[in-house]
Amino acid sequence: MTGRERVIEAPEVLVQGNVAVAEAAIAVGCRFFGGYPITPSSEIMVRMAELLRAGDGVFIQMEDELASICAVIGASWSGAKSMTATSGPGLSLMQEALGYAYFTETPLVLVDIQRAGPATGQATHVGQGDMMQFRYGSHGDVFPVALVPWSVQECYDLTIRAFNLSEKFRIPVFLAADEAVGHLRENVVLHRNFEVVDRVKKGAGDPFGSPLRDGVPVMPSFGDGGHLMVTGSTHDARGFRKVDDPEIHDALVTRLMRKTLDHVDEIVEIEEHMLDDAEVAFFAYGVSARSALAAVKRLRSKGVKAGLLRALTIWPFPEKQVTQLGAKVKAIVVPELNKGMIAGVARGFTGTPVHAFTQTNGKIIEPERLVKFVEELP
Amino acid sequence: MNNTMSKSPVQVRIGGEAGQGVILAGVMLASAAMEDGRKVAQSARYGAAVRGGEATADLVISDTPIDYPHVEIPDILVVFSQQTYDRFAPPRTEDTKVFYDPFFVTPSKTSGGSLREISATEMAIERFGKSTSSNLIVLGFIAQLTGVVSEASLNAAIEQNLPSRHRAVGLEALAMGKKAALEVGG
């Protein structure tokens, strides 16, 4: 696999966040893209078409979003690291098969460049309104992983991480980006200085069973020579349907939960800015965290002890970190481009007042608005 | 006008209608600033239509990592439409340097900031028979008058961002803008 344990100096280039996602996917070994274009994600699809056509991969423009995610699932079971990209309306359409991907333990990466919703909303303008769809879009108990980039560099780095987590835990992973970051152009280094994680294809055990409570089974591919059955119905370790056995169902649902929740410390990434002596803190993610960081610096220059806790992983939720933050500061402000989705979650993990700063006008939050909001806090 | 643009960060906004090359101008300027060794954050705001409707390109140039990636108060405002002039000028600060194309914009007497006109559309039509390189004429003009990016980097941006068949015209358009700036003086 390209790049493993090698450090290659790469020059700084000016690319869009969406293009950085595609470059990262190819760099980490993605060789299949099935998708249906939608603003503001389409540049990912265009760049994947160029890169896969020039290399040894497969690109298919499917007839719609449901077909796209299904093609990605099929490609993953044929052994290819696979990805699709969409925006909120497309993510809604993909939900049916996403649950199937989760329950069949299919590694894939789904990039969502969030726009102002609900419904078709404002196609060219930014939103962060899919945060709950990542978590609860599927029926049944699912415990997804969603990573949130705040810069073009992180569009690159977190796409790589999304693939690695997906391969390691055999789960679909979301890159929960937004229009502002996807369409931003910044200095970025498309480096090859990263570890590449590949699924374990052969070894002891069956493709859907593990003796460990949080175990990740081996994942053979179609065409490897063995009998392989993949079903969205409850199945035993070998993949046989078991739709009447209460113990098998409970054990499967529980193991899939444990795969994510027993590895929260590994999966959750956060970043702290000026929190040491902070009395008021922002808890933020994605492009809104950049507004928050700018506001923190301005508040500090006015003598207000402000800080920022930034989530690079929003699901599983950084519960422990929010609890610790609440123990440290007098107030938490959650700025986001929706009506307070993550603020509501944060309230569940601290008794400290959590104030939602919400903005749903298709624009990112001007730092001065956050400065004023903090200055007027009770 | 002095070369005050060694300041950091510098905020540039280019406004016009979709199809006028506003966003390409923003990308070219970002590309040049990066070539100068600086950090950039370039973004655009536009509607769902392919042609027509308001389009703006924002660019923040800095010597340190950029927190907020959009423009708050522009140091340089370039407008190719009356609509964007009316929306963004008079700016909230008088320090903004406003550049406008009189083919599209009639400035109001009350606007703040320093005003400079550049007849880029007329110049482009006269020289090339069409208006499509007017955005590059303006870039040559503002680069010369503000020093926001170096001439060498702007020329390099042409090489990096335009297909080869358009490069000769692109370089000539930049040179026309520079010449116009030297004639009006800083």
Interface residues (C-beta under 8 A of the other chain):
Chain A: E12 L14 T39 A123 T124 H125 A180 H183 L184 R185 E186 N187 V287 R290 S291 L293 A294 K297 I364 E366 P367 E368
Chain B: V27 A30 S31 M34 K39 V40 A41 Q42 S43 A44 R45 Y46 G47 A48 I66 D67 Y68 P69 H70 E72
